C-alpha cells in the first residue's frame, strides 16, 4: 500500500476537526518543502548579476578592509 492511500485510510477514522488538522499539516509540509528547495536551488549567477547591474554603482576601485569593518 502506498503512503497516500495509508494516510487517507487512517484519516477517514478521525473526527472532522482532526482531519482538518491533517490537511493543515500537509499544507505546512508543502510550504516548508518549497522553502527548502528555494535555498537548495539558488538563483543562477546571470540572474544575480542582472539584479545588481540595475543599481548602476561603480565599485571597481573598492577594497574591502576587514580591520576597518570590525572596528565599526
Secondary structure, DSSP 8 states (H G I E B T S, - for coil): --HHHHHHHHHHTS-HHHHHHHHHHHHHHHHHHHHHHHHHS---HHHHHHHHHTT----TT----HHHHHH-
